[in-house]
Amino acid sequence: MSDQMIFKRYEIKYLINKVQYEMIKKEMDSYMMADIHGRSTILSLYFDTPDYLLVRRSLEHPVYKEKLRLRSYGTADSDSLVFVELKKKYDSIVYKRRIAMTQHNADDYLLRGKPAPDSQITREIDYFLSFYNEIRPSVLLSYQREAFYSKCNQDFRITFDNQILWRNYDLSLCKGIYGMPLLENDQILMEIKTSGAIPMWLVQILSREKIFKTSFSKYGSAYKAIFEKKENGGLYHYA
């Protein structure tokens, strides 16, 4: 977990299998260090309009897109520290800005319209909330993450996410970790986060193992799963 509140970087995603994961972990040991928090459980509550306008736009791969989520590290309670995050992507560059508050205050802010302490980031989130009509909780995602940073450049990071679960009911960070799996059992989502180039040692591994980047959105994939299930006549929970 990072205390940083403003991010500007490229985020490059790869779907890998467990054999590739073990190989990459072994080979990157000389170059990367585990994040101070090591393994963590992340819960992210995504907000959207009733007709899922934001995720539908995102799946069209526009030059500019944005989303709002509430994130906790582990299941939250009313006094837990959580992060309200506004994430924007323009011309392949990701801009993430976030503010920290308790879960109780986040509910007051996002669900009941009570003001948050004033800051530039808060004003940006306020504008987002006022611009989109009836913004509300939409999908909750949880997953296990391992995070690493470069020994030479702490801005270069690699994360591995597995056990990715989604649900569109019980939409609270306090409700626990459960839902439908988003990936196959053997799949792991690897993500490179960098403000500059990918180091040559990693380029060589990706090239040698024929590991190619992919366009993958956890929220977008959950949205597709929701409506695939609905169209197939399966059980469907409305938020």
Rosetta blueprint (number, residue, H / E / L):
1 M L
2 S L
3 D L
4 Q L
5 M L
6 I E
7 F E
8 K E
9 R E
10 Y E
11 E E
12 I E
13 K E
14 Y E
15 L E
16 I E
17 N E
18 K H
19 V H
20 Q H
21 Y H
22 E H
23 M H
24 I H
25 K H
26 K H
27 E H
28 M H
29 D H
30 S H
31 Y L
32 M E
33 M E
34 A E
35 D E
36 I E
37 H E
38 G E
39 R E
40 S E
41 T E
42 I E
43 L E
44 S E
45 L E
46 Y E
47 F E
48 D E
49 T L
50 P L
51 D L
52 Y L
53 L H
54 L H
55 V H
56 R H
57 R H
58 S H
59 L H
60 E L
61 H L
62 P L
63 V L
64 Y E
65 K E
66 E E
67 K E
68 L E
69 R E
70 L E
71 R E
72 S E
73 Y E
74 G L
75 T L
76 A L
77 D L
78 S L
79 D L
80 S L
81 L E
82 V E
83 F E
84 V E
85 E E
86 L E
87 K E
88 K E
89 K E
90 Y E
91 D L
92 S L
93 I E
94 V E
95 Y E
96 K E
97 R E
98 R E
99 I E
100 A E
101 M E
102 T E
103 Q H
104 H H
105 N H
106 A H
107 D H
108 D H
109 Y H
110 L H
111 L H
112 R L
113 G L
114 K L
115 P L
116 A L
117 P L
118 D L
119 S L
120 Q H
121 I H
122 T H
123 R H
124 E H
125 I H
126 D H
127 Y H
128 F H
129 L H
130 S H
131 F H
132 Y L
133 N L
134 E L
135 I L
136 R E
137 P E
138 S E
139 V E
140 L E
141 L E
142 S E
143 Y E
144 Q E
145 R E
146 E E
147 A E
148 F E
149 Y E
150 S E
151 K L
152 C L
153 N L
154 Q L
155 D L
156 F L
157 R E
158 I E
159 T E
160 F E
161 D E
162 N E
163 Q E
164 I E
165 L E
166 W E
167 R E
168 N L
169 Y L
170 D L
171 L L
172 S L
173 L L
174 C L
175 K L
176 G L
177 I L
178 Y L
179 G L
180 M E
181 P E
182 L L
183 L L
184 E L
185 N L
186 D L
187 Q E
188 I E
189 L E
190 M E
191 E E
192 I E
193 K E
194 T E
195 S L
196 G L
197 A L
198 I L
199 P L
200 M H
201 W H
202 L H
203 V H
204 Q H
205 I H
206 L H
207 S H
208 R H
209 E L
210 K L
211 I L
212 F L
213 K L
214 T E
215 S L
216 F L
217 S L
218 K H
219 Y H
220 G H
221 S H
222 A H
223 Y H
224 K H
225 A H
226 I H
227 F H
228 E H
229 K H
230 K H
231 E H
232 N L
233 G L
234 G L
235 L L
236 Y L
237 H L
238 Y L
239 A L
